[in-house]
Amino acid sequence: MVSGTPTQRIMALDPGLKLGRHLRFDWFDLTDVDRIDFPEGVESATGELLYALVSIARPRTILETGTRMGIASRYLALALGDHVEDGLLITIERCGYCFPIAAQKFREQGFDDIIWAKQGDSRSFDPTEAFPDGQTKIDMLYLDSEPQYRYEEFQRYLEYLSEGALIVIHDMVSLHCRQFHGVPEWLQPMIESREVSALSFPTDSGLTVMQYRRKDWEK
Ligand SMILES: C[S@@+](CC[C@H](N)C(=O)[O-])C[C@H]1O[C@@H](n2cnc3c(N)ncnc32)[C@H](O)[C@@H]1O
């Protein structure tokens, strides 16, 4: 029986980690932040929401873009370990400085059997590389690389999504927000036909959760 909130459990595994609740730039787990390009990770309130989403939706396979130090990865992996049999988190990070640190944390903190991590670019990554049988579908996409890549990543991984898959986009306060240049042309008809539906949460940095359903999905 595990005890404590997901945030408390992550802190217990990694006592040096400074987690912020909402504010951006108020925490990071590096002393030498000048050496990386983006010193943020998910805020704990959103991490708890990610944990809750996984515990309810029970995705078997999750793909995360932008591992950084693996904060969100650990919320997602904890939830998979607690609620999903044989759950797999695939996470991809292009930064050569961040990736080995995150990979080492995953190894040392016992996440190796749940997290499949790779250094690479999310825009060219082929997820079948990580699928044990080469056929697995993605049940949840967590997009957290650079804002300008996230719709592109959604489109890239669309063919691998299972019916009912969740697409979670960090930093997106609404589908139409300017930071993401509005809804792309390829997605607009899918929203109009209700193939994709969306819900946005007013967290400090913003979070939008979409659901993918094929047009012929009934009920
Ligand atoms: C906001 S941080 C991710 C935070 C992390 N998900 C967390 O909550 O702990 C964004 C990360 O995406 C990485 N990144 C940016 N573009 C990428 C790409 N095309 N492919 C993979 N990683 C990328 C950056 O190097 C950075 O580490």
The ligand as an ORCA input file, in Angstrom:
! r2SCAN-3c Opt
* xyz 0 1
  C       8.808     22.391    -20.740
  S      10.214     21.396    -20.834
  C       9.516     19.818    -20.442
  C       9.178     19.666    -18.998
  C       8.840     18.259    -18.602
  N       7.775     17.677    -19.424
  C       8.393     18.219    -17.159
  O       7.253     18.566    -16.873
  O       9.199     17.891    -16.324
  C      10.463     21.279    -22.553
  C      11.552     20.295    -22.970
  O      11.322     19.948    -24.319
  C      12.567     19.734    -24.942
  N      12.350     19.819    -26.386
  C      12.142     20.941    -27.119
  N      11.940     20.620    -28.398
  C      12.013     19.258    -28.491
  C      11.891     18.323    -29.543
  N      11.639     18.731    -30.801
  N      12.011     17.022    -29.276
  C      12.252     16.580    -28.024
  N      12.410     17.432    -26.969
  C      12.276     18.750    -27.199
  C      13.450     20.833    -24.348
  O      14.816     20.507    -24.481
  C      12.957     20.862    -22.893
  O      13.758     20.046    -22.088
*
